[in-house]
Amino acid sequence: MANTRSVTVRMTSDLTYAAQNPQGHAVHIDMNDPELKQGQSPMELLLSALGGCASVDAVLMMKKKRRELLDFFVEVEGLRNDGVPGYYTDIILHFVLVSPDATVEEFEKVVALSVEKYCSVASSLSSKISFTSEVRRSA
């Protein structure tokens, strides 16, 4: 049987939504103009999910190699199609590790493994998407 995850996305206003998992943890989605924005847009959340997913594996692999990590972050940039839909044509991940004992070569290998093999979000970007719909009447 497949291992499934789920969230419920509920409208809070015309341009804001809350996505909540079964454990009650919520992420706020905001499609307002930048000066009114209080959360990330769906496309920013996709970049955040990709960066977070790849980061966890990279950090765990470096720790397994017993390397000291003083700081770690990934800058994620998405280049969008000009038309509709405005999908990402390219996503660039730039991983930065601050460590007194890690080598560039081992970190490059860890990053490649993390993105190309272990990151579920990266693998999901080309997944099949299906959908259903229904209209409910209020009681």
PALOFI-351621 format. One record per atom (N, C-alpha, C): residue number from 1; residue in one letter; atom name; x, y, z. Coordinates in nm, 2 decimals. Layout:
N
+------+--------+-------+--------+--------+--------+
: mido : midren : kolpa :     px :     py :     pz :
+------+--------+-------+--------+--------+--------+
:  NUM :      A :    CA :      X :      Y :      Z :
...
+------+--------+-------+--------+--------+--------+
This chain:
139
+------+--------+-------+--------+--------+--------+
: mido : midren : kolpa :     px :     py :     pz :
+------+--------+-------+--------+--------+--------+
:    1 :      M :     N :   0.08 :  -0.12 :   0.00 :
:    1 :      M :    CA :   0.00 :   0.00 :   0.00 :
:    1 :      M :     C :   0.09 :   0.12 :   0.00 :
:    2 :      A :     N :   0.04 :   0.23 :  -0.07 :
:    2 :      A :    CA :   0.12 :   0.35 :  -0.08 :
:    2 :      A :     C :   0.12 :   0.43 :   0.05 :
:    3 :      N :     N :   0.23 :   0.49 :   0.07 :
:    3 :      N :    CA :   0.24 :   0.58 :   0.19 :
:    3 :      N :     C :   0.19 :   0.72 :   0.15 :
:    4 :      T :     N :   0.08 :   0.76 :   0.21 :
:    4 :      T :    CA :   0.01 :   0.88 :   0.16 :
:    4 :      T :     C :   0.03 :   0.99 :   0.27 :
:    5 :      R :     N :   0.02 :   1.11 :   0.22 :
:    5 :      R :    CA :   0.01 :   1.23 :   0.30 :
:    5 :      R :     C :  -0.10 :   1.32 :   0.26 :
:    6 :      S :     N :  -0.16 :   1.40 :   0.34 :
:    6 :      S :    CA :  -0.27 :   1.48 :   0.30 :
:    6 :      S :     C :  -0.27 :   1.62 :   0.37 :
:    7 :      V :     N :  -0.33 :   1.72 :   0.31 :
:    7 :      V :    CA :  -0.35 :   1.85 :   0.37 :
:    7 :      V :     C :  -0.49 :   1.89 :   0.32 :
:    8 :      T :     N :  -0.55 :   1.98 :   0.40 :
:    8 :      T :    CA :  -0.67 :   2.04 :   0.36 :
:    8 :      T :     C :  -0.64 :   2.19 :   0.34 :
:    9 :      V :     N :  -0.67 :   2.25 :   0.22 :
:    9 :      V :    CA :  -0.65 :   2.39 :   0.20 :
:    9 :      V :     C :  -0.79 :   2.46 :   0.20 :
:   10 :      R :     N :  -0.80 :   2.56 :   0.29 :
:   10 :      R :    CA :  -0.92 :   2.63 :   0.31 :
:   10 :      R :     C :  -0.91 :   2.78 :   0.29 :
:   11 :      M :     N :  -1.00 :   2.83 :   0.22 :
:   11 :      M :    CA :  -1.00 :   2.98 :   0.19 :
:   11 :      M :     C :  -1.02 :   3.06 :   0.32 :
:   12 :      T :     N :  -0.94 :   3.16 :   0.34 :
:   12 :      T :    CA :  -0.96 :   3.25 :   0.45 :
:   12 :      T :     C :  -1.00 :   3.39 :   0.40 :
:   13 :      S :     N :  -0.97 :   3.42 :   0.28 :
:   13 :      S :    CA :  -1.02 :   3.54 :   0.20 :
:   13 :      S :     C :  -0.99 :   3.50 :   0.06 :
:   14 :      D :     N :  -1.03 :   3.60 :  -0.03 :
:   14 :      D :    CA :  -1.02 :   3.57 :  -0.17 :
:   14 :      D :     C :  -0.88 :   3.53 :  -0.21 :
:   15 :      L :     N :  -0.78 :   3.59 :  -0.15 :
:   15 :      L :    CA :  -0.64 :   3.57 :  -0.19 :
:   15 :      L :     C :  -0.55 :   3.50 :  -0.08 :
:   16 :      T :     N :  -0.61 :   3.46 :   0.03 :
:   16 :      T :    CA :  -0.54 :   3.39 :   0.13 :
:   16 :      T :     C :  -0.60 :   3.26 :   0.17 :
:   17 :      Y :     N :  -0.52 :   3.16 :   0.20 :
:   17 :      Y :    CA :  -0.57 :   3.03 :   0.23 :
:   17 :      Y :     C :  -0.48 :   2.97 :   0.34 :
:   18 :      A :     N :  -0.53 :   2.87 :   0.41 :
:   18 :      A :    CA :  -0.46 :   2.80 :   0.51 :
:   18 :      A :     C :  -0.46 :   2.65 :   0.47 :
:   19 :      A :     N :  -0.34 :   2.59 :   0.47 :
:   19 :      A :    CA :  -0.32 :   2.45 :   0.44 :
:   19 :      A :     C :  -0.29 :   2.38 :   0.57 :
:   20 :      Q :     N :  -0.37 :   2.28 :   0.61 :
:   20 :      Q :    CA :  -0.35 :   2.22 :   0.74 :
:   20 :      Q :     C :  -0.34 :   2.07 :   0.72 :
:   21 :      N :     N :  -0.24 :   2.01 :   0.79 :
:   21 :      N :    CA :  -0.22 :   1.86 :   0.79 :
:   21 :      N :     C :  -0.31 :   1.80 :   0.89 :
:   22 :      P :     N :  -0.32 :   1.67 :   0.89 :
:   22 :      P :    CA :  -0.41 :   1.60 :   0.99 :
:   22 :      P :     C :  -0.37 :   1.63 :   1.14 :
:   23 :      Q :     N :  -0.24 :   1.66 :   1.16 :
:   23 :      Q :    CA :  -0.19 :   1.69 :   1.30 :
:   23 :      Q :     C :  -0.23 :   1.83 :   1.34 :
:   24 :      G :     N :  -0.28 :   1.91 :   1.25 :
:   24 :      G :    CA :  -0.32 :   2.05 :   1.29 :
:   24 :      G :     C :  -0.22 :   2.15 :   1.26 :
:   25 :      H :     N :  -0.11 :   2.12 :   1.20 :
:   25 :      H :    CA :  -0.01 :   2.22 :   1.17 :
:   25 :      H :     C :  -0.05 :   2.29 :   1.04 :
:   26 :      A :     N :  -0.04 :   2.42 :   1.04 :
:   26 :      A :    CA :  -0.09 :   2.50 :   0.93 :
:   26 :      A :     C :   0.02 :   2.58 :   0.86 :
:   27 :      V :     N :   0.00 :   2.61 :   0.73 :
:   27 :      V :    CA :   0.09 :   2.70 :   0.65 :
:   27 :      V :     C :  -0.01 :   2.80 :   0.59 :
:   28 :      H :     N :   0.03 :   2.92 :   0.60 :
:   28 :      H :    CA :  -0.06 :   3.03 :   0.54 :
:   28 :      H :     C :  -0.01 :   3.06 :   0.40 :
:   29 :      I :     N :  -0.10 :   3.06 :   0.31 :
:   29 :      I :    CA :  -0.07 :   3.09 :   0.17 :
:   29 :      I :     C :  -0.13 :   3.22 :   0.14 :
:   30 :      D :     N :  -0.05 :   3.31 :   0.07 :
:   30 :      D :    CA :  -0.09 :   3.45 :   0.05 :
:   30 :      D :     C :  -0.06 :   3.49 :  -0.09 :
:   31 :      M :     N :  -0.16 :   3.52 :  -0.17 :
:   31 :      M :    CA :  -0.14 :   3.57 :  -0.31 :
:   31 :      M :     C :  -0.16 :   3.72 :  -0.32 :
:   32 :      N :     N :  -0.16 :   3.79 :  -0.21 :
:   32 :      N :    CA :  -0.17 :   3.94 :  -0.22 :
:   32 :      N :     C :  -0.05 :   4.00 :  -0.29 :
:   33 :      D :     N :  -0.07 :   4.13 :  -0.32 :
:   33 :      D :    CA :   0.05 :   4.20 :  -0.37 :
:   33 :      D :     C :   0.15 :   4.21 :  -0.27 :
:   34 :      P :     N :   0.28 :   4.23 :  -0.31 :
:   34 :      P :    CA :   0.39 :   4.23 :  -0.21 :
:   34 :      P :     C :   0.37 :   4.32 :  -0.09 :
:   35 :      E :     N :   0.32 :   4.44 :  -0.10 :
:   35 :      E :    CA :   0.30 :   4.53 :   0.01 :
:   35 :      E :     C :   0.20 :   4.48 :   0.11 :
:   36 :      L :     N :   0.11 :   4.39 :   0.07 :
:   36 :      L :    CA :   0.01 :   4.34 :   0.16 :
:   36 :      L :     C :   0.04 :   4.19 :   0.21 :
:   37 :      K :     N :   0.14 :   4.13 :   0.15 :
:   37 :      K :    CA :   0.17 :   3.99 :   0.18 :
:   37 :      K :     C :   0.21 :   3.96 :   0.32 :
:   38 :      Q :     N :   0.15 :   3.86 :   0.38 :
:   38 :      Q :    CA :   0.18 :   3.81 :   0.51 :
:   38 :      Q :     C :   0.22 :   3.66 :   0.51 :
:   39 :      G :     N :   0.23 :   3.60 :   0.40 :
:   39 :      G :    CA :   0.27 :   3.46 :   0.39 :
:   39 :      G :     C :   0.33 :   3.44 :   0.25 :
:   40 :      Q :     N :   0.37 :   3.32 :   0.22 :
:   40 :      Q :    CA :   0.43 :   3.28 :   0.09 :
:   40 :      Q :     C :   0.32 :   3.24 :  -0.01 :
:   41 :      S :     N :   0.35 :   3.27 :  -0.13 :
:   41 :      S :    CA :   0.26 :   3.23 :  -0.24 :
:   41 :      S :     C :   0.28 :   3.08 :  -0.26 :
:   42 :      P :     N :   0.18 :   3.02 :  -0.33 :
:   42 :      P :    CA :   0.20 :   2.87 :  -0.37 :
:   42 :      P :     C :   0.34 :   2.84 :  -0.44 :
:   43 :      M :     N :   0.37 :   2.93 :  -0.53 :
:   43 :      M :    CA :   0.50 :   2.91 :  -0.60 :
:   43 :      M :     C :   0.62 :   2.92 :  -0.51 :
:   44 :      E :     N :   0.61 :   3.02 :  -0.42 :
:   44 :      E :    CA :   0.72 :   3.03 :  -0.32 :
:   44 :      E :     C :   0.73 :   2.91 :  -0.22 :
:   45 :      L :     N :   0.61 :   2.86 :  -0.19 :
:   45 :      L :    CA :   0.60 :   2.74 :  -0.10 :
:   45 :      L :     C :   0.67 :   2.62 :  -0.17 :
:   46 :      L :     N :   0.65 :   2.61 :  -0.30 :
:   46 :      L :    CA :   0.71 :   2.50 :  -0.38 :
:   46 :      L :     C :   0.86 :   2.51 :  -0.37 :
:   47 :      L :     N :   0.92 :   2.63 :  -0.39 :
:   47 :      L :    CA :   1.06 :   2.65 :  -0.37 :
:   47 :      L :     C :   1.11 :   2.62 :  -0.23 :
:   48 :      S :     N :   1.03 :   2.66 :  -0.13 :
:   48 :      S :    CA :   1.06 :   2.63 :   0.01 :
:   48 :      S :     C :   1.06 :   2.48 :   0.04 :
:   49 :      A :     N :   0.96 :   2.41 :  -0.02 :
:   49 :      A :    CA :   0.95 :   2.27 :   0.00 :
:   49 :      A :     C :   1.07 :   2.20 :  -0.06 :
:   50 :      L :     N :   1.11 :   2.24 :  -0.18 :
:   50 :      L :    CA :   1.22 :   2.18 :  -0.25 :
:   50 :      L :     C :   1.35 :   2.20 :  -0.17 :
:   51 :      G :     N :   1.37 :   2.33 :  -0.13 :
:   51 :      G :    CA :   1.49 :   2.36 :  -0.05 :
:   51 :      G :     C :   1.50 :   2.29 :   0.08 :
:   52 :      G :     N :   1.38 :   2.28 :   0.15 :
:   52 :      G :    CA :   1.38 :   2.22 :   0.28 :
:   52 :      G :     C :   1.40 :   2.07 :   0.27 :
:   53 :      C :     N :   1.34 :   2.01 :   0.17 :
:   53 :      C :    CA :   1.36 :   1.86 :   0.15 :
:   53 :      C :     C :   1.50 :   1.83 :   0.12 :
:   54 :      A :     N :   1.56 :   1.90 :   0.03 :
:   54 :      A :    CA :   1.70 :   1.87 :  -0.01 :
:   54 :      A :     C :   1.80 :   1.90 :   0.10 :
:   55 :      S :     N :   1.77 :   2.00 :   0.18 :
:   55 :      S :    CA :   1.85 :   2.04 :   0.29 :
:   55 :      S :     C :   1.86 :   1.93 :   0.40 :
:   56 :      V :     N :   1.75 :   1.88 :   0.44 :
:   56 :      V :    CA :   1.75 :   1.77 :   0.54 :
:   56 :      V :     C :   1.84 :   1.66 :   0.51 :
:   57 :      D :     N :   1.83 :   1.61 :   0.39 :
:   57 :      D :    CA :   1.92 :   1.50 :   0.35 :
:   57 :      D :     C :   2.07 :   1.54 :   0.34 :
:   58 :      A :     N :   2.09 :   1.65 :   0.29 :
:   58 :      A :    CA :   2.23 :   1.70 :   0.28 :
:   58 :      A :     C :   2.29 :   1.71 :   0.42 :
:   59 :      V :     N :   2.22 :   1.77 :   0.51 :
:   59 :      V :    CA :   2.27 :   1.79 :   0.65 :
:   59 :      V :     C :   2.29 :   1.66 :   0.72 :
:   60 :      L :     N :   2.20 :   1.57 :   0.70 :
:   60 :      L :    CA :   2.21 :   1.44 :   0.77 :
:   60 :      L :     C :   2.33 :   1.36 :   0.71 :
:   61 :      M :     N :   2.35 :   1.37 :   0.58 :
:   61 :      M :    CA :   2.46 :   1.30 :   0.52 :
:   61 :      M :     C :   2.60 :   1.36 :   0.57 :
:   62 :      M :     N :   2.61 :   1.49 :   0.58 :
:   62 :      M :    CA :   2.73 :   1.55 :   0.62 :
:   62 :      M :     C :   2.76 :   1.51 :   0.77 :
:   63 :      K :     N :   2.65 :   1.51 :   0.85 :
:   63 :      K :    CA :   2.67 :   1.47 :   0.99 :
:   63 :      K :     C :   2.71 :   1.32 :   1.00 :
:   64 :      K :     N :   2.65 :   1.24 :   0.91 :
:   64 :      K :    CA :   2.69 :   1.10 :   0.91 :
:   64 :      K :     C :   2.84 :   1.08 :   0.88 :
:   65 :      K :     N :   2.90 :   1.18 :   0.80 :
:   65 :      K :    CA :   3.04 :   1.18 :   0.77 :
:   65 :      K :     C :   3.12 :   1.24 :   0.88 :
:   66 :      R :     N :   3.05 :   1.28 :   0.99 :
:   66 :      R :    CA :   3.11 :   1.34 :   1.11 :
:   66 :      R :     C :   3.18 :   1.47 :   1.08 :
:   67 :      R :     N :   3.11 :   1.55 :   1.00 :
:   67 :      R :    CA :   3.16 :   1.68 :   0.97 :
:   67 :      R :     C :   3.09 :   1.78 :   1.06 :
:   68 :      E :     N :   3.17 :   1.88 :   1.10 :
:   68 :      E :    CA :   3.11 :   1.99 :   1.19 :
:   68 :      E :     C :   3.04 :   2.09 :   1.10 :
:   69 :      L :     N :   2.92 :   2.12 :   1.13 :
:   69 :      L :    CA :   2.84 :   2.22 :   1.05 :
:   69 :      L :     C :   2.82 :   2.34 :   1.14 :
:   70 :      L :     N :   2.88 :   2.45 :   1.10 :
:   70 :      L :    CA :   2.87 :   2.58 :   1.18 :
:   70 :      L :     C :   2.74 :   2.65 :   1.12 :
:   71 :      D :     N :   2.72 :   2.64 :   1.00 :
:   71 :      D :    CA :   2.60 :   2.70 :   0.93 :
:   71 :      D :     C :   2.57 :   2.63 :   0.80 :
:   72 :      F :     N :   2.45 :   2.63 :   0.76 :
:   72 :      F :    CA :   2.40 :   2.57 :   0.64 :
:   72 :      F :     C :   2.28 :   2.64 :   0.59 :
:   73 :      F :     N :   2.27 :   2.67 :   0.46 :
:   73 :      F :    CA :   2.15 :   2.72 :   0.41 :
:   73 :      F :     C :   2.15 :   2.69 :   0.26 :
:   74 :      V :     N :   2.04 :   2.70 :   0.20 :
:   74 :      V :    CA :   2.02 :   2.69 :   0.05 :
:   74 :      V :     C :   1.94 :   2.80 :   0.00 :
:   75 :      E :     N :   1.99 :   2.87 :  -0.10 :
:   75 :      E :    CA :   1.92 :   2.97 :  -0.17 :
:   75 :      E :     C :   1.85 :   2.91 :  -0.29 :
:   76 :      V :     N :   1.72 :   2.93 :  -0.30 :
:   76 :      V :    CA :   1.64 :   2.87 :  -0.41 :
:   76 :      V :     C :   1.58 :   2.98 :  -0.50 :
:   77 :      E :     N :   1.61 :   2.97 :  -0.63 :
:   77 :      E :    CA :   1.55 :   3.07 :  -0.72 :
:   77 :      E :     C :   1.48 :   2.99 :  -0.83 :
:   78 :      G :     N :   1.36 :   3.04 :  -0.86 :
:   78 :      G :    CA :   1.28 :   2.98 :  -0.97 :
:   78 :      G :     C :   1.26 :   3.08 :  -1.08 :
:   79 :      L :     N :   1.29 :   3.04 :  -1.20 :
:   79 :      L :    CA :   1.26 :   3.12 :  -1.32 :
:   79 :      L :     C :   1.13 :   3.08 :  -1.38 :
:   80 :      R :     N :   1.04 :   3.17 :  -1.39 :
:   80 :      R :    CA :   0.90 :   3.14 :  -1.44 :
:   80 :      R :     C :   0.88 :   3.17 :  -1.58 :
:   81 :      N :     N :   0.79 :   3.08 :  -1.64 :
:   81 :      N :    CA :   0.74 :   3.10 :  -1.78 :
:   81 :      N :     C :   0.66 :   3.24 :  -1.78 :
:   82 :      D :     N :   0.68 :   3.31 :  -1.89 :
:   82 :      D :    CA :   0.61 :   3.44 :  -1.90 :
:   82 :      D :     C :   0.46 :   3.43 :  -1.92 :
:   83 :      G :     N :   0.42 :   3.31 :  -1.98 :
:   83 :      G :    CA :   0.27 :   3.30 :  -2.01 :
:   83 :      G :     C :   0.20 :   3.24 :  -1.89 :
:   84 :      V :     N :   0.08 :   3.19 :  -1.93 :
:   84 :      V :    CA :  -0.01 :   3.13 :  -1.83 :
:   84 :      V :     C :  -0.02 :   2.98 :  -1.87 :
:   85 :      P :     N :   0.01 :   2.89 :  -1.77 :
:   85 :      P :    CA :   0.04 :   2.91 :  -1.63 :
:   85 :      P :     C :   0.19 :   2.96 :  -1.62 :
:   86 :      G :     N :   0.22 :   3.02 :  -1.51 :
:   86 :      G :    CA :   0.35 :   3.07 :  -1.49 :
:   86 :      G :     C :   0.44 :   2.97 :  -1.42 :
:   87 :      Y :     N :   0.45 :   2.86 :  -1.48 :
:   87 :      Y :    CA :   0.53 :   2.75 :  -1.41 :
:   87 :      Y :     C :   0.68 :   2.78 :  -1.41 :
:   88 :      Y :     N :   0.75 :   2.70 :  -1.33 :
:   88 :      Y :    CA :   0.90 :   2.72 :  -1.33 :
:   88 :      Y :     C :   0.96 :   2.65 :  -1.45 :
:   89 :      T :     N :   1.04 :   2.72 :  -1.53 :
:   89 :      T :    CA :   1.11 :   2.66 :  -1.64 :
:   89 :      T :     C :   1.24 :   2.61 :  -1.59 :
:   90 :      D :     N :   1.30 :   2.67 :  -1.48 :
:   90 :      D :    CA :   1.42 :   2.63 :  -1.42 :
:   90 :      D :     C :   1.42 :   2.67 :  -1.27 :
:   91 :      I :     N :   1.48 :   2.58 :  -1.19 :
:   91 :      I :    CA :   1.49 :   2.60 :  -1.05 :
:   91 :      I :     C :   1.64 :   2.58 :  -1.02 :
:   92 :      I :     N :   1.70 :   2.68 :  -0.95 :
:   92 :      I :    CA :   1.84 :   2.68 :  -0.92 :
:   92 :      I :     C :   1.85 :   2.67 :  -0.77 :
:   93 :      L :     N :   1.92 :   2.57 :  -0.72 :
:   93 :      L :    CA :   1.95 :   2.55 :  -0.58 :
:   93 :      L :     C :   2.10 :   2.58 :  -0.55 :
:   94 :      H :     N :   2.13 :   2.67 :  -0.46 :
:   94 :      H :    CA :   2.27 :   2.70 :  -0.43 :
:   94 :      H :     C :   2.29 :   2.67 :  -0.28 :
:   95 :      F :     N :   2.36 :   2.56 :  -0.25 :
:   95 :      F :    CA :   2.38 :   2.51 :  -0.12 :
:   95 :      F :     C :   2.51 :   2.58 :  -0.06 :
:   96 :      V :     N :   2.50 :   2.62 :   0.06 :
:   96 :      V :    CA :   2.62 :   2.68 :   0.13 :
:   96 :      V :     C :   2.64 :   2.61 :   0.26 :
:   97 :      L :     N :   2.75 :   2.56 :   0.28 :
:   97 :      L :    CA :   2.79 :   2.49 :   0.41 :
:   97 :      L :     C :   2.91 :   2.57 :   0.47 :
:   98 :      V :     N :   2.90 :   2.60 :   0.59 :
:   98 :      V :    CA :   3.01 :   2.66 :   0.67 :
:   98 :      V :     C :   3.06 :   2.55 :   0.76 :
:   99 :      S :     N :   3.19 :   2.50 :   0.73 :
:   99 :      S :    CA :   3.24 :   2.39 :   0.81 :
:   99 :      S :     C :   3.39 :   2.39 :   0.81 :
:  100 :      P :     N :   3.45 :   2.37 :   0.93 :
:  100 :      P :    CA :   3.60 :   2.37 :   0.93 :
:  100 :      P :     C :   3.66 :   2.24 :   0.87 :
:  101 :      D :     N :   3.58 :   2.13 :   0.85 :
:  101 :      D :    CA :   3.65 :   2.01 :   0.81 :
:  101 :      D :     C :   3.58 :   1.94 :   0.69 :
:  102 :      A :     N :   3.49 :   2.00 :   0.63 :
:  102 :      A :    CA :   3.42 :   1.94 :   0.51 :
:  102 :      A :     C :   3.50 :   1.98 :   0.39 :
:  103 :      T :     N :   3.50 :   1.90 :   0.29 :
:  103 :      T :    CA :   3.57 :   1.93 :   0.16 :
:  103 :      T :     C :   3.46 :   1.97 :   0.05 :
:  104 :      V :     N :   3.50 :   2.04 :  -0.04 :
:  104 :      V :    CA :   3.41 :   2.08 :  -0.15 :
:  104 :      V :     C :   3.36 :   1.96 :  -0.23 :
:  105 :      E :     N :   3.45 :   1.87 :  -0.25 :
:  105 :      E :    CA :   3.42 :   1.74 :  -0.33 :
:  105 :      E :     C :   3.31 :   1.66 :  -0.26 :
:  106 :      E :     N :   3.33 :   1.64 :  -0.13 :
:  106 :      E :    CA :   3.23 :   1.55 :  -0.06 :
:  106 :      E :     C :   3.10 :   1.63 :  -0.04 :
:  107 :      F :     N :   3.10 :   1.76 :  -0.03 :
:  107 :      F :    CA :   2.98 :   1.83 :  -0.02 :
:  107 :      F :     C :   2.90 :   1.83 :  -0.15 :
:  108 :      E :     N :   2.98 :   1.84 :  -0.26 :
:  108 :      E :    CA :   2.92 :   1.84 :  -0.39 :
:  108 :      E :     C :   2.85 :   1.70 :  -0.42 :
:  109 :      K :     N :   2.91 :   1.59 :  -0.37 :
:  109 :      K :    CA :   2.85 :   1.46 :  -0.39 :
:  109 :      K :     C :   2.73 :   1.45 :  -0.30 :
:  110 :      V :     N :   2.73 :   1.50 :  -0.18 :
:  110 :      V :    CA :   2.62 :   1.49 :  -0.09 :
:  110 :      V :     C :   2.50 :   1.57 :  -0.15 :
:  111 :      V :     N :   2.53 :   1.69 :  -0.20 :
:  111 :      V :    CA :   2.42 :   1.77 :  -0.26 :
:  111 :      V :     C :   2.36 :   1.70 :  -0.38 :
:  112 :      A :     N :   2.44 :   1.65 :  -0.46 :
:  112 :      A :    CA :   2.39 :   1.57 :  -0.58 :
:  112 :      A :     C :   2.30 :   1.46 :  -0.54 :
:  113 :      L :     N :   2.35 :   1.38 :  -0.44 :
:  113 :      L :    CA :   2.26 :   1.27 :  -0.39 :
:  113 :      L :     C :   2.13 :   1.31 :  -0.33 :
:  114 :      S :     N :   2.14 :   1.42 :  -0.26 :
:  114 :      S :    CA :   2.02 :   1.47 :  -0.19 :
:  114 :      S :     C :   1.92 :   1.52 :  -0.29 :
:  115 :      V :     N :   1.96 :   1.60 :  -0.39 :
:  115 :      V :    CA :   1.86 :   1.65 :  -0.49 :
:  115 :      V :     C :   1.82 :   1.54 :  -0.59 :
:  116 :      E :     N :   1.91 :   1.46 :  -0.64 :
:  116 :      E :    CA :   1.88 :   1.37 :  -0.75 :
:  116 :      E :     C :   1.83 :   1.24 :  -0.71 :
:  117 :      K :     N :   1.85 :   1.20 :  -0.58 :
:  117 :      K :    CA :   1.81 :   1.06 :  -0.54 :
:  117 :      K :     C :   1.72 :   1.06 :  -0.42 :
:  118 :      Y :     N :   1.74 :   1.14 :  -0.32 :
:  118 :      Y :    CA :   1.67 :   1.13 :  -0.20 :
:  118 :      Y :     C :   1.55 :   1.23 :  -0.18 :
:  119 :      C :     N :   1.56 :   1.34 :  -0.24 :
:  119 :      C :    CA :   1.46 :   1.45 :  -0.22 :
:  119 :      C :     C :   1.32 :   1.41 :  -0.29 :
:  120 :      S :     N :   1.22 :   1.38 :  -0.21 :
:  120 :      S :    CA :   1.09 :   1.34 :  -0.26 :
:  120 :      S :     C :   1.02 :   1.46 :  -0.33 :
:  121 :      V :     N :   1.05 :   1.58 :  -0.29 :
:  121 :      V :    CA :   0.99 :   1.70 :  -0.36 :
:  121 :      V :     C :   1.04 :   1.71 :  -0.50 :
:  122 :      A :     N :   1.17 :   1.70 :  -0.51 :
:  122 :      A :    CA :   1.23 :   1.71 :  -0.65 :
:  122 :      A :     C :   1.18 :   1.60 :  -0.74 :
:  123 :      S :     N :   1.17 :   1.48 :  -0.69 :
:  123 :      S :    CA :   1.11 :   1.37 :  -0.76 :
:  123 :      S :     C :   0.97 :   1.39 :  -0.80 :
:  124 :      S :     N :   0.89 :   1.46 :  -0.72 :
:  124 :      S :    CA :   0.75 :   1.48 :  -0.74 :
:  124 :      S :     C :   0.72 :   1.59 :  -0.84 :
:  125 :      L :     N :   0.82 :   1.67 :  -0.88 :
:  125 :      L :    CA :   0.79 :   1.78 :  -0.97 :
:  125 :      L :     C :   0.74 :   1.73 :  -1.11 :
:  126 :      S :     N :   0.77 :   1.60 :  -1.14 :
:  126 :      S :    CA :   0.72 :   1.55 :  -1.27 :
:  126 :      S :     C :   0.61 :   1.44 :  -1.25 :
:  127 :      S :     N :   0.55 :   1.45 :  -1.13 :
:  127 :      S :    CA :   0.45 :   1.34 :  -1.10 :
:  127 :      S :     C :   0.32 :   1.36 :  -1.17 :
:  128 :      K :     N :   0.24 :   1.26 :  -1.19 :
:  128 :      K :    CA :   0.11 :   1.26 :  -1.24 :
:  128 :      K :     C :   0.02 :   1.33 :  -1.14 :
:  129 :      I :     N :  -0.07 :   1.42 :  -1.19 :
:  129 :      I :    CA :  -0.16 :   1.49 :  -1.10 :
:  129 :      I :     C :  -0.30 :   1.46 :  -1.15 :
:  130 :      S :     N :  -0.39 :   1.41 :  -1.07 :
:  130 :      S :    CA :  -0.53 :   1.39 :  -1.10 :
:  130 :      S :     C :  -0.62 :   1.47 :  -1.01 :
:  131 :      F :     N :  -0.74 :   1.49 :  -1.05 :
:  131 :      F :    CA :  -0.83 :   1.57 :  -0.96 :
:  131 :      F :     C :  -0.98 :   1.53 :  -0.98 :
:  132 :      T :     N :  -1.06 :   1.56 :  -0.88 :
:  132 :      T :    CA :  -1.20 :   1.55 :  -0.88 :
:  132 :      T :     C :  -1.26 :   1.68 :  -0.83 :
:  133 :      S :     N :  -1.39 :   1.70 :  -0.84 :
:  133 :      S :    CA :  -1.46 :   1.81 :  -0.79 :
:  133 :      S :     C :  -1.60 :   1.78 :  -0.75 :
:  134 :      E :     N :  -1.65 :   1.86 :  -0.66 :
:  134 :      E :    CA :  -1.79 :   1.85 :  -0.62 :
:  134 :      E :     C :  -1.85 :   1.98 :  -0.57 :
:  135 :      V :     N :  -1.97 :   2.00 :  -0.57 :
:  135 :      V :    CA :  -2.04 :   2.12 :  -0.52 :
:  135 :      V :     C :  -2.13 :   2.07 :  -0.40 :
:  136 :      R :     N :  -2.11 :   2.13 :  -0.29 :
:  136 :      R :    CA :  -2.19 :   2.10 :  -0.17 :
:  136 :      R :     C :  -2.29 :   2.21 :  -0.15 :
:  137 :      R :     N :  -2.41 :   2.18 :  -0.10 :
:  137 :      R :    CA :  -2.51 :   2.28 :  -0.07 :
:  137 :      R :     C :  -2.51 :   2.30 :   0.08 :
:  138 :      S :     N :  -2.52 :   2.42 :   0.13 :
:  138 :      S :    CA :  -2.52 :   2.45 :   0.27 :
:  138 :      S :     C :  -2.66 :   2.40 :   0.33 :
:  139 :      A :     N :  -2.65 :   2.36 :   0.45 :
:  139 :      A :    CA :  -2.77 :   2.30 :   0.52 :
:  139 :      A :     C :  -2.86 :   2.41 :   0.57 :
+------+--------+-------+--------+--------+--------+
